[in-house]
Amino acid sequence: MQNNLTEIASNFQIEGNILEVAQMGEGFINDTYIIKTGESSPNYILQRKNKNIFSPIPAMMENIQKVCIHVKAKVEAAGGDPMREAMTVIPAKDGKLYFLDEDDEYWAVCLFIDKTIAYDNAETPELAYAGGRGIGKFQALVSDLAEPLTDILPGFHNIRFRFKQWDEVLAKDPVGRKAEIPKEISWVESRRNEMLNFWELVENGVLPTRVTHNDTKINNILFDKKGDVLCVIDLDTVLNSTVLNDFGDAMRSYTNTGLEDDANLENVSMNIQIFKAFAKGYIEEAKSFLIEKEIEYLAFSAKYITYEQVLRFLMDYIDGDNYYKTKSPEHNLVRTKAQYKLLTSMEEQFDAMNSVVKEYCK
């Protein structure tokens, strides 16, 4: 395996000699490795891109390159270091942004940014604030990127698309589970119009379409040794959508006091202090480009994305667990209930969430 990875890495425009290619992280979507070259040359990140999730991979890499070039130009104009404050894609020796191996697997390389700090969770208000600044800073940097990106995840966060899937699965009821869960189905149906009304604002351009990251967990933000935001990484999911998706997705994960699949619903609620901290950091960086309508729906976006996840977990349960990996026959139903508890906690605190946004947008 090591020899094969070294051979794959050798197809890219890498400085120095490849001394070792070692695995990094667990690789839930992509397989990730570090390419070590020695003291005088930089190290690199090698990834096998998951063609079952992202399609087409060449277009995805073009998206990433467009964003990186744009961010680098903005960083340089501001007197920063574009090699450290933005990802750097390393082309293959044939000039392409990827290498296709003999098994038709796609590989890509980027520069490894050293002397950085990354966090797995935002468990404190201080880290939530830093995460908010990181996502807000990224969005501010790309807010004037007018060149369209290829949609490599069709239907992503599009609730009209999700309802089409939902209706089809309910009609088929392929494994006969629908009759067992009328209460849970009513959770989804009772909020259908509210969620569609929001999405119509995106479809009609009332909420503008911008460049969005779409995977806003805090370990996709690198910090320098002083704890300041350095750059956002893992750009596989960059798309044109509403920036509210990034805010809402962050709030779904950051503010949950329990686990995404917590069987003990007493553990699950929305931590308003974490919401407040993230919102403060985000708005400090993003208010320069946000329009009034986006600000109006910032708090709602947390409910929207959490609701979408309730729908998707329950839909997969009804469909026979074909999308998400499960550890038991009830796993997707457990996830549904935990996400619904989080959603109801958000709904109960919605006035407070809106007040927080208004306070920081003054």
ROTITI-811402 format. One line per 10 residues: number of its first residue (from 1); their letters; for each residue x, y, z of N, C-alpha, C. Coordinates in steps of 0.1 Angstrom, whole numbers. Layout:
! ROTITI-811402
NUM) A) X:Y:Z:X:Y:Z:X:Y:Z | ...
This chain:
! ROTITI-811402
1) MQNNLTEIAS) 8:-12:0:0:0:0:9:13:0 | 19:13:8:28:24:9:34:27:-4 | 39:17:-11:45:19:-24:35:25:-34 | 23:20:-34:12:25:-43:9:39:-40 | 8:43:-27:5:57:-23:17:66:-28 | 29:61:-26:41:69:-30:40:71:-46 | 37:61:-53:36:62:-67:25:72:-71 | 13:71:-64:3:81:-67:7:95:-64 | 14:97:-53:18:110:-49:28:116:-59 | 36:107:-65:47:111:-74:41:117:-87
11) NFQIEGNILE) 28:115:-89:22:121:-101:19:136:-100 | 22:142:-88:18:156:-86:31:164:-85 | 29:177:-87:41:187:-88:45:190:-73 | 52:180:-67:56:181:-53:71:184:-53 | 75:194:-44:89:197:-42:95:187:-33 | 108:184:-36:116:175:-27:113:160:-30 | 119:152:-21:117:137:-22:106:133:-13 | 98:123:-18:87:118:-10:94:107:0 | 93:110:13:99:101:22:89:91:28 | 77:96:29:66:87:36:53:93:32
21) VAQMGEGFIN) 43:84:30:29:88:29:21:81:40 | 16:88:50:10:82:62:-4:87:63 | -13:78:68:-27:81:69:-29:92:80 | -39:100:77:-44:111:86:-58:110:88 | -62:109:101:-77:109:104:-84:96:101 | -97:96:103:-105:84:101:-111:83:87 | -112:94:80:-116:94:66:-130:89:64 | -140:96:69:-154:92:68:-159:93:53 | -154:103:46:-158:105:32:-146:103:23 | -135:110:24:-123:108:17:-113:101:25
31) DTYIIKTGES) -104:94:18:-92:88:24:-81:99:24 | -75:102:35:-66:113:36:-53:109:42 | -42:114:36:-28:110:39:-19:123:39 | -9:122:47:1:133:47:14:128:39 | 18:136:30:31:133:23:42:140:29 | 52:133:35:63:139:41:75:139:32 | 81:151:31:92:153:21:106:156:28 | 106:159:41:119:162:47:119:177:51 | 130:181:57:131:194:64:131:206:54 | 137:204:42:139:216:33:127:218:24
41) SPNYILQRKN) 117:209:24:106:210:15:93:209:23 | 82:215:18:69:214:25:63:200:25 | 54:198:34:47:186:34:33:188:26 | 26:178:23:14:179:15:3:170:20 | -9:173:16:-20:164:20:-25:157:7 | -26:144:7:-31:136:-4:-44:130:0 | -54:132:-9:-67:126:-7:-72:118:-19 | -79:107:-15:-87:100:-25:-101:105:-24 | -106:112:-34:-119:119:-34:-130:108:-36 | -140:109:-28:-151:100:-29:-160:103:-41
51) KNIFSPIPAM) -159:95:-52:-167:98:-63:-181:94:-62 | -184:86:-51:-198:82:-49:-206:94:-42 | -199:103:-36:-205:115:-29:-205:127:-38 | -193:130:-44:-191:142:-52:-191:138:-67 | -198:145:-75:-198:142:-89:-202:154:-97 | -194:157:-108:-181:150:-111:-169:156:-104 | -159:148:-101:-148:152:-93:-140:163:-100 | -137:162:-113:-130:173:-120:-136:187:-118 | -150:187:-118:-157:200:-116:-155:204:-102 | -156:195:-92:-154:198:-78:-140:205:-76
61) MENIQKVCIH) -130:199:-82:-116:205:-81:-115:219:-87 | -123:221:-98:-123:234:-104:-130:244:-94 | -140:240:-88:-147:248:-78:-137:252:-67 | -130:242:-62:-120:245:-51:-109:255:-56 | -104:252:-68:-94:261:-73:-99:276:-75 | -111:277:-80:-117:291:-81:-117:298:-68 | -122:291:-58:-123:297:-44:-109:300:-39 | -100:291:-40:-86:293:-35:-79:305:-41 | -80:306:-55:-74:317:-62:-80:330:-57 | -93:330:-56:-100:343:-52:-96:347:-37
71) VKAKVEAAGG) -96:337:-28:-92:340:-14:-78:345:-14 | -69:338:-21:-55:342:-21:-53:357:-25 | -60:360:-36:-59:374:-41:-64:384:-30 | -75:381:-23:-80:390:-13:-70:391:-1 | -65:379:3:-55:379:14:-43:387:11 | -37:385:-1:-25:392:-6:-28:407:-6 | -40:411:-11:-43:426:-12:-44:432:2 | -47:424:12:-49:429:25:-35:428:33 | -25:424:26:-12:423:32:-9:410:40 | -18:400:38:-16:387:45:-7:378:37
81) DPMREAMTVI) -6:365:42:2:355:36:-7:345:29 | -8:346:16:-17:337:8:-14:323:9 | -2:319:12:2:305:13:-2:299:26 | -5:307:36:-10:302:49:-24:305:52 | -29:316:46:-43:320:49:-53:315:38 | -49:306:30:-58:300:20:-52:286:16 | -60:277:12:-56:264:7:-48:266:-6 | -39:257:-9:-31:258:-21:-33:244:-28 | -40:243:-39:-41:231:-47:-28:229:-55 | -23:216:-54:-11:213:-61:-15:205:-74
91) PAKDGKLYFL) -13:210:-86:-17:202:-98:-9:189:-100 | -14:180:-108:-7:169:-112:3:173:-122 | 12:164:-126:23:168:-135:18:171:-149 | 6:166:-152:0:169:-165:-9:182:-165 | -8:189:-154:-15:202:-153:-29:201:-147 | -35:189:-147:-48:187:-141:-48:189:-126 | -60:192:-120:-61:194:-106:-63:181:-98 | -62:170:-105:-64:156:-99:-56:146:-107 | -55:134:-102:-49:123:-108:-58:112:-108 | -61:105:-120:-70:94:-121:-62:81:-122
101) DEDDEYWAVC) -63:72:-112:-55:61:-112:-61:50:-120 | -54:38:-121:-58:27:-130:-71:21:-125 | -76:24:-113:-88:19:-108:-99:29:-109 | -97:40:-117:-106:51:-119:-110:58:-106 | -100:58:-97:-101:66:-84:-94:80:-86 | -101:90:-81:-96:103:-82:-87:107:-69 | -76:113:-72:-67:118:-61:-64:132:-63 | -62:139:-52:-59:154:-53:-49:157:-41 | -41:167:-43:-30:171:-34:-32:186:-31 | -30:190:-18:-29:204:-15:-17:205:-5
111) LFIDKTIAYD) -13:218:-4:-2:221:5:-6:219:20 | 3:212:28:0:211:42:5:224:49 | -4:230:57:-1:243:64:3:239:78 | 16:241:81:21:237:94:20:248:104 | 23:245:116:23:254:128:9:259:130 | -1:250:129:-15:255:131:-22:247:142 | -33:251:147:-41:245:157:-55:242:151 | -60:230:154:-74:226:149:-81:220:161 | -94:222:162:-102:217:173:-112:207:168 | -116:197:175:-126:187:171:-140:192:175
121) NAETPELAYA) -141:199:186:-154:204:190:-153:218:196 | -165:224:195:-166:238:200:-174:237:213 | -168:233:224:-176:230:236:-177:242:245 | -169:253:242:-170:265:251:-174:277:242 | -180:287:249:-183:299:241:-172:305:234 | -160:304:240:-148:310:234:-145:303:220 | -146:290:220:-143:283:207:-155:285:197 | -167:286:202:-178:288:194:-177:302:187 | -172:312:195:-170:325:189:-159:325:178 | -148:317:181:-138:316:171:-143:309:159
131) GGRGIGKFQA) -151:298:160:-157:292:149:-166:301:141 | -174:309:147:-182:319:140:-174:329:132 | -163:333:138:-154:343:131:-148:336:119 | -144:323:120:-138:316:109:-148:315:97 | -160:311:100:-170:309:89:-174:323:83 | -175:333:92:-179:346:87:-167:352:79 | -155:350:83:-144:355:75:-143:349:62 | -145:335:61:-145:329:48:-155:334:39 | -168:336:44:-178:341:36:-176:355:31 | -170:363:40:-167:377:36:-156:377:25
141) LVSDLAEPLT) -147:368:25:-136:368:15:-142:364:1 | -152:355:1:-157:350:-12:-170:357:-15 | -175:367:-8:-188:373:-10:-188:380:-23 | -177:384:-29:-177:390:-42:-172:381:-53 | -172:368:-51:-168:358:-61:-180:356:-70 | -180:362:-82:-192:362:-90:-192:350:-100 | -181:344:-102:-180:333:-112:-187:321:-106 | -197:315:-113:-205:304:-108:-197:291:-105 | -201:284:-95:-195:271:-92:-204:260:-97 | -198:248:-101:-206:237:-105:-213:231:-93
151) DILPGFHNIR) -226:227:-95:-233:221:-84:-230:206:-84 | -221:202:-75:-216:188:-74:-224:180:-64 | -234:187:-57:-243:180:-47:-257:185:-50 | -263:181:-61:-276:185:-65:-287:183:-53 | -294:193:-50:-305:192:-40:-300:194:-26 | -287:197:-24:-282:199:-11:-289:210:-4 | -295:208:8:-302:217:16:-314:224:9 | -318:218:-2:-330:222:-9:-342:215:-4 | -350:221:4:-361:214:10:-372:210:1 | -373:217:-10:-383:212:-21:-379:199:-26
161) FRFKQWDEVL) -366:198:-29:-360:185:-34:-362:174:-24 | -360:177:-11:-361:167:0:-376:163:1 | -385:172:0:-399:168:1:-403:159:-11 | -397:161:-22:-400:152:-34:-396:138:-30 | -383:137:-25:-378:124:-20:-387:118:-9 | -391:126:0:-399:122:12:-413:117:7 | -419:124:-2:-432:119:-7:-431:106:-14 | -421:104:-22:-419:92:-29:-416:80:-19 | -408:82:-9:-406:72:1:-418:68:9 | -426:79:13:-438:76:20:-448:68:12
171) AKDPVGRKAE) -449:71:-1:-458:64:-10:-454:49:-12 | -441:47:-12:-436:33:-14:-436:25:-1 | -432:31:10:-431:25:23:-425:11:21 | -412:10:16:-407:-2:11:-405:-13:21 | -403:-10:34:-401:-20:44:-412:-20:55 | -423:-13:52:-435:-14:60:-434:-7:74 | -426:3:75:-424:10:88:-433:22:90 | -439:27:80:-447:39:81:-458:39:91 | -465:27:92:-476:26:101:-472:27:116 | -459:24:119:-454:24:132:-451:38:138
181) IPKEISWVES) -450:48:129:-445:61:133:-454:73:128 | -467:73:131:-475:84:127:-471:97:134 | -467:96:146:-464:109:153:-452:115:147 | -442:107:144:-429:113:139:-432:118:125 | -440:112:117:-444:117:103:-451:130:105 | -459:132:115:-466:144:117:-457:156:120 | -445:153:127:-435:163:130:-431:169:117 | -428:161:107:-423:166:94:-434:174:87 | -446:168:86:-457:174:78:-462:187:84 | -462:188:97:-467:200:103:-459:213:101
191) RRNEMLNFWE) -447:211:96:-438:222:94:-435:224:79 | -441:216:70:-438:216:56:-440:230:50 | -451:237:52:-453:250:46:-443:260:51 | -440:260:64:-431:270:69:-417:268:63 | -413:256:61:-400:254:55:-400:257:40 | -410:254:33:-411:257:18:-412:272:16 | -419:279:25:-420:294:24:-406:300:25 | -398:295:34:-384:300:35:-376:297:22 | -377:285:17:-369:281:5:-374:289:-7 | -386:293:-7:-391:301:-19:-383:315:-19
201) LVENGVLPTR) -379:320:-8:-372:332:-7:-358:330:-14 | -353:318:-13:-340:315:-20:-343:314:-35 | -353:306:-38:-356:304:-52:-359:317:-60 | -366:326:-53:-370:339:-59:-359:350:-58 | -348:347:-52:-337:356:-51:-339:367:-41 | -349:366:-32:-351:375:-21:-339:373:-11 | -335:360:-9:-323:357:-2:-312:354:-13 | -302:362:-14:-292:360:-25:-285:347:-24 | -280:342:-36:-272:331:-37:-257:335:-37 | -249:329:-28:-235:333:-27:-227:320:-27
211) VTHNDTKINN) -214:322:-25:-205:310:-23:-206:305:-8 | -209:293:-7:-211:287:7:-201:275:9 | -197:273:21:-188:262:24:-195:249:25 | -206:248:33:-215:237:35:-209:225:43 | -199:228:51:-194:218:60:-187:226:71 | -195:232:80:-190:243:89:-185:238:102 | -183:225:104:-178:221:117:-164:227:120 | -161:229:133:-149:237:137:-136:231:132 | -136:217:130:-123:212:126:-119:214:111 | -128:222:105:-125:227:91:-120:241:91
221) ILFDKKGDVL) -116:246:103:-110:259:105:-96:257:111 | -86:263:105:-73:263:111:-70:276:118 | -64:275:130:-60:286:138:-45:287:139 | -39:299:140:-25:300:143:-22:297:157 | -9:297:161:-5:294:174:-10:304:185 | -14:316:180:-19:326:189:-34:324:191 | -40:315:184:-55:312:185:-63:320:175 | -57:328:166:-64:336:157:-68:327:145 | -80:331:138:-84:323:126:-74:325:115 | -69:314:110:-60:314:99:-67:312:85
231) CVIDLDTVLN) -73:301:84:-81:298:71:-91:287:73 | -100:286:63:-109:275:63:-104:265:53 | -106:252:56:-101:241:47:-112:232:44 | -109:221:37:-119:211:33:-130:218:24 | -126:222:12:-135:229:4:-143:220:-7 | -143:207:-4:-150:198:-14:-164:202:-16 | -171:208:-6:-185:210:-6:-189:225:-10 | -179:233:-15:-182:247:-18:-193:247:-30 | -203:255:-28:-214:256:-37:-219:270:-38 | -228:273:-47:-236:285:-47:-249:282:-40
241) STVLNDFGDA) -252:289:-29:-264:287:-22:-266:299:-13 | -275:298:-3:-276:309:6:-266:307:18 | -260:318:22:-250:317:33:-257:312:46 | -270:313:47:-278:309:58:-276:294:61 | -274:286:50:-271:272:52:-259:270:61 | -248:277:59:-236:276:67:-239:279:81 | -246:290:83:-249:295:97:-257:284:104 | -268:280:97:-277:270:103:-271:257:106 | -263:252:97:-256:239:99:-246:240:111 | -239:251:112:-230:253:123:-238:252:136
251) MRSYTNTGLE) -250:259:137:-258:260:149:-264:246:152 | -267:238:142:-272:225:145:-262:216:153 | -249:218:149:-239:209:155:-233:216:167 | -230:229:167:-223:235:178:-232:236:191 | -245:239:189:-253:242:201:-259:230:208 | -258:218:202:-265:206:207:-258:202:220 | -265:201:231:-259:197:244:-258:182:244 | -264:175:235:-263:160:235:-256:155:222 | -258:143:219:-252:137:207:-263:137:196 | -258:136:184:-267:136:173:-277:124:173
261) DDANLENVSM) -272:113:179:-280:101:180:-282:98:195 | -284:108:203:-285:105:218:-299:98:221 | -298:87:227:-310:79:231:-317:85:243 | -309:93:251:-315:100:262:-318:114:259 | -331:116:256:-335:129:251:-333:140:261 | -332:136:274:-330:146:284:-316:154:282 | -307:147:275:-294:153:273:-295:164:262 | -305:164:254:-305:172:241:-313:185:243 | -306:196:240:-312:209:239:-303:218:232 | -308:230:229:-299:240:223:-293:249:233
271) NIQIFKAFAK) -280:250:234:-273:259:243:-273:273:238 | -281:282:244:-282:295:239:-269:303:240 | -261:300:250:-248:307:252:-238:303:240 | -239:291:236:-230:287:224:-236:294:212 | -249:295:210:-255:302:199:-251:317:199 | -251:323:211:-248:337:212:-233:339:208 | -224:330:213:-210:332:210:-207:331:195 | -213:320:189:-210:318:175:-216:330:167 | -228:334:170:-234:345:163:-226:358:164 | -221:360:175:-212:372:177:-200:372:168
281) GYIEEAKSFL) -193:361:168:-181:360:160:-185:360:145 | -195:353:141:-199:353:127:-203:367:122 | -212:374:130:-217:387:125:-206:397:125 | -196:396:134:-185:406:133:-178:405:120 | -177:393:114:-170:392:102:-179:393:90 | -192:390:91:-200:389:79:-210:401:77 | -211:409:87:-221:420:86:-218:430:75 | -205:430:70:-201:439:60:-208:436:47 | -213:423:45:-219:420:32:-233:415:33 | -238:411:45:-251:406:47:-262:416:44
291) IEKEIEYLAF) -272:413:37:-283:422:35:-293:420:46 | -303:429:47:-313:429:58:-321:416:59 | -324:411:47:-332:398:47:-324:386:52 | -311:386:49:-303:375:54:-302:376:69 | -300:388:74:-300:390:89:-313:386:95 | -324:389:89:-337:385:94:-339:370:96 | -333:363:87:-335:348:87:-323:340:93 | -313:347:99:-302:340:105:-306:330:115 | -314:334:125:-318:325:135:-327:314:130 | -336:317:120:-345:307:114:-336:296:107
301) SAKYITYEQV) -325:300:102:-317:290:95:-313:278:103 | -311:281:116:-308:270:126:-320:260:126 | -332:265:127:-343:256:127:-345:249:113 | -342:256:103:-344:250:89:-334:238:87 | -322:240:90:-312:229:88:-315:217:98 | -319:220:110:-322:210:120:-334:202:115 | -344:209:111:-356:203:105:-353:194:94 | -345:199:85:-341:191:73:-335:178:77 | -327:178:88:-320:166:93:-330:156:99 | -340:162:106:-351:153:111:-358:146:100
311) LRFLMDYIDG) -361:153:89:-367:147:77:-359:137:71 | -346:139:70:-337:130:63:-335:117:71 | -333:119:84:-331:107:92:-344:98:92 | -356:104:93:-368:97:93:-371:91:80 | -368:98:69:-370:93:56:-361:81:53 | -349:81:58:-340:69:56:-345:58:64 | -351:60:76:-356:49:84:-368:43:77 | -377:51:71:-388:45:64:-384:38:51 | -373:43:45:-368:37:33:-360:24:35 | -357:21:48:-350:8:51:-335:11:53
321) DNYYKTKSPE) -331:23:57:-317:26:61:-307:24:49 | -310:31:38:-302:29:26:-291:40:25 | -292:51:32:-283:62:31:-273:63:42 | -278:65:54:-269:66:66:-264:53:71 | -252:52:75:-247:40:82:-254:39:96 | -259:27:99:-266:25:111:-259:14:120 | -261:15:133:-256:5:142:-267:-5:147 | -279:-1:144:-290:-10:149:-302:-7:140 | -312:-15:140:-324:-13:132:-332:0:135 | -330:5:148:-337:17:152:-328:29:152
331) HNLVRTKAQY) -316:28:147:-306:39:148:-312:52:141 | -317:51:129:-322:63:123:-334:69:130 | -342:61:136:-353:66:144:-348:73:157 | -338:67:163:-332:74:175:-326:88:170 | -319:88:159:-314:101:154:-326:111:152 | -336:106:146:-348:114:143:-353:121:156 | -355:113:166:-360:118:178:-351:128:185 | -338:125:184:-328:134:190:-328:148:183 | -328:147:170:-328:159:162:-341:167:164 | -352:160:166:-365:167:168:-365:174:181
341) KLLTSMEEQF) -359:167:191:-358:174:204:-349:187:203 | -339:186:196:-331:198:194:-339:209:186 | -347:205:176:-355:214:169:-365:221:178 | -372:213:187:-382:219:196:-375:229:206 | -363:225:210:-356:234:219:-353:248:212 | -349:247:199:-347:259:191:-360:267:190 | -371:260:188:-383:267:186:-387:274:199 | -385:268:210:-388:274:223:-379:286:226 | -367:286:221:-358:297:223:-357:307:211 | -366:306:202:-365:313:190:-365:328:192
351) DAMNSVVKEY) -373:333:201:-373:348:203:-360:352:209 | -354:344:217:-341:348:223:-330:348:212 | -331:338:203:-321:337:192:-322:350:183 | -334:354:180:-336:366:172:-331:378:179 | -333:379:192:-328:390:199:-313:391:199 | -306:379:200:-291:379:199:-287:385:186 | -293:380:175:-289:385:162:-291:400:160 | -302:405:165:-305:419:164:-295:427:172 | -291:422:184:-281:429:193:-268:431:186 | -263:420:179:-250:421:173:-250:427:159
361) CK) -261:429:153:-262:436:140:-265:451:141 | -266:456:153:-268:470:155:-257:479:148
